[in-house]
């Protein structure tokens, strides 16, 4: 991973990568956290860290929120707070909350692509040409979305109303032209 980040840094490419490290929770719990304005229950931190295989320290941003308390039947001697952590390594100074939101959007998009590939069979769509595959993917996406809209119209009864309106005009447009010979 360090070599990839070095290459991205050399080319001045931006990156936002979710961090998954052994001992991450310990690293994050030792940071200084501050409340995120306008986001009740959320805290943020920014720090620099160099992993053992990296050539240089990089910028880390993180957000956390306290997990809801669970009822312990045996009781506890000390009150322990537990958090959900979200940590990212970034190429440029970014507000932790913004990085978290941006990553969430990308993750949602990746989920949609994964669903399209696996649940709609688009993984079997193969071509030796990237642009041909891209065009087929776009056409199928348009077809799937159009089908979804039509089903939504059917569900609320709009298709019946639209079809009834077309049926009333049909003799003038289609049958009228065919029967008149021209």
N, C-alpha and C positions, 0 to 999 in steps of 0.2 A: 504494500500500500504506500509506503514511503517513497518508492521510486515513481509511482504514478503521480503522487502529489508534487514531487520535484519537477516532473515533466509538465504538469499543469501550471506550476508556478513559473517555470522558464518561459512558457508560451503566453504567460499573462492571462490564462483562462480562469474564469471564476468557477467556484465549486461550493456546494452545500451538501455535506455528507453526514448521514446519521452515524454516530459513534457507537461502536460495539467493542468494548475492551474488557479484558479480564480485570477485575478490580475497579471497574468504572464507578460503582456505587460508593466505594471508599474515597476515590478521587473527588467525586462530586460532593460528598458530605463534608469534606474538609474545606470547601470553598466558602467565600463570604457571599451570602445571599441577601438580596433586597427585594421588597415588594414591587410588583409590576403595576404601575399606575393604570387604573381603569380595569384591572383584571383581578377582582377579589379572589383570594385564596391561592394565587400564583406568585411565585418568586423567580428571580432570574440571577444569573451570574455570567461574567465574562472573564476568561483567564487564558493564559498561554501555557502550553504543555508540549513536551517533546517525548514521543514514544521511543522505545529503545531502538527500533529499526529506522527511525527517521533521522535525516541529516540536520534538521533544524526544528525549533519549536514552532508550533502553529497556533492560530487563534481558535479557541473553543468558546461556544456560547451554549448556555443551558437554561432550561426552565424546569420548574418542579411544582407539584401541588401535593398537599398532604392527603394521604389515603384516609378514607373513612375509618373510624375506630371500629375494631371488631370486639365483640364481647368475649372475654376469656373466662371460662368457667372456674379456672384455678386462681385467677387474679394475678396481678403482677406486682413485684416489689418496687420497680421503678416504672414511671410512665415513659414509654418509648414512642416517639413519633416516627412514622414511616411515610415515605414519599414515593410518588411516581416521578421518575426523572426522564427528561428528553434532552439529549446532548448532541451537538453538531459541531463539526470542524468546518470552518468557512475561510474563504480566500480573502475576503475584505470585511472591514468592520461592519457588522450587521447587528441590529437590536435583537436580542434573544427571542423576544415574542414574535417579531417579524420572520425570523428564520424558522421558527416552529410552525407558523401559519403557512409559509411558502412550502416547506417540506410536506405539510399535510395536504396541500393542493396537489403536489406532484404524486404523493402516495395514492391519493384518490384516483388520479389519472392512470397510474400503473395498475391499480386494481381493476379499472374498467377494461384496460387492454388485456389483462390476464383473463378476465371473464369472457371477453370477445374471442380470445384464442381458444380457450378450453370449453366454454359452455355453448358457444355458437359455431364451433367447428372451424374457425378461421385459421387455426394452426395448420390445417391441411391445405391451405391456400399457399401454393409455392410457385415461384417463378425464378428463373436465373437472372432476371433483370429487376433491380430495386424499384425503378419507376413503374414498371408493369405491376409489380406486387402492390406498390403504393396506390396506384389507380384502382386496382381491383378491391383493395381494402376500403378505399373511400367510397366506391360505388356500392359495396355491400353494406357499409355503415349507413349510407343514405337510404338504401332499401330497407334496412332494419328499422331505422328511425321513422321512415314514412309509414311502415306497417304499424309501428307503435302508435303513431298519431291516428291512423285510420281506426285501429281498435279502440282508442280512447273516444273517438267520435261515435263509433257504434255503441259504446257503452252508455253514453249520455243521450243517445237517440238523434244526434244531429245528422248522421248519414241518411236516415230515413227521410228527414225533411229535405235535405239537399237532393236526394234521388227523386222524391216526389215532384220537386220543382223542375228538374230536368225532364222528367217523364211528361209533364204537361206541355213542355215546349218541343218535345221530340218530333211530333208529326210535322211541325213546320220546318224543322231543320233537317233531319235525316230522312224520315219517310216521305216528306214533301218533295225533297230533291230526288230521291230514288224513284218515286211514283211518277214524277213529271218528266222523267227521262233525262234530267240533267242538271 
